[in-house]
Amino acid sequence: MGKSLDIEESRAAFLSLRKLLRASIILTIVLIAGYTLAPLIVLLPEVSIPFFGLQTSTILFLVIAATFVYSLIDFFKAFLNFLRLNPSLILRFLNLKPKNPNAVSHFLLNIAGLAVILVAYWLLSPALYLIPVFGPHVAASIQLAIAAVVAIFFWSFGGMVYRALDQALSKRIETHGVGGEALLKVKVLKSFVYLLMTAVVLIIAYALFPSISLGADILIPNTNLNLGTLYWVVALAAIVLFVFSLIRNLLYLFRIDQEVLSRIIPVLDVRRMSYLKKAALNFFIVVAIVIFFFIISPYLSTIPNIGGYLGAAGQVVVGAIVVLFFWDIGRLIYVELESMLRRLEGT
């Protein structure tokens, strides 16, 4: 019995060592590749994405930074695993991870994490400009990433508002029946309620904005985002999610589910796609979102009182999507690199 335990411990130690070596190799490759590609950035043409000012040099830095961050995180995980230290246990020891986290605990943890990110960037940003040649590009890339994180945080807050309202409504609407007719009635009623709630959220957001606009000129440090814009990011999140729920219920009423959509439009079935095809699909989706926002943005500015803020909020959300797309490209590169090394280990 004791001998078998020793064998298991030896095998676990060997696997953790191999994982640490693999993570070290990936991190080294990423560092060398990033250092090699960095000089090419100054040779890239000054082409920008409309509305967002994302230049090709900044995009390349985002991809390199994402690949480096994911490889660094994997390295630290492997290192802690080699030392027999579980990150979740460390967080619980520091009281940073409750045993049964609820929505409020998650929200407070996200606020604390966001504050740490903003303070860390505020302290380190002056040093970034001291980096020869590439300092401004590095600072601009990190600032864009942080602005995207801030936008996502406030978008998630709007999502939390949506989920709270959706759960409260579902408890009142759903019946005890499980038959198809009862479920159909629930879906019809939910569709009506989602349409109503979309209008209600927009009316409430419009009504509350005068009180919010008193501090609309207050900027979030290092992001160029003000409270008025972020207020409408929250409102947009709730409205968009209610609209998606409305569309989902309407599709159900017409007997159109995910399987039917996948047969009609095979490109929507992402389960059988490779990483390259998923990246291509995401690219076309991002381009479609940018074009759609380009078309509707002139009309947003015509809305009295809130048009400018609503357009700015839409620009922030779409800009965050664009930044996250290129950040995800870096993640996909890291995943492909890790899978390639895994295949080499198996040969």
Buried (B, 14 or more C-beta within 10 A) or exposed (E): EEEEEEEEEEEEEEEBEEBBBBBBBBBEBBBEBBEEEBEEBEEBEEEEBEBBEBBBBBBBBBBBBBBBBBBBEBBEBBBBBBEEEEEEEEEEEEEEBEEEEEEEEEBEBBEEEBEEBBEEBEEEBEEBEEEEEBEEBBBBBBBBBBBBBBBBBBBBBBBBBBEEBBEEBEEEBEEEEEEEEEBEBBBBBBBEBBBEBBEBBBEEBBEEBEEBBEEBEEEBEBBEBBBBBBBBBBBBBBBBBBBEBBEBBBBBEEEEEEEEEBEEEEEEEEEEBEEEEEBEBBEEEBEEBBEEBEEEBEEBEEEEEBBBBBBBBBBBBBBBBBBBBBBBBBBBBBEEBBEEBEEEEEE
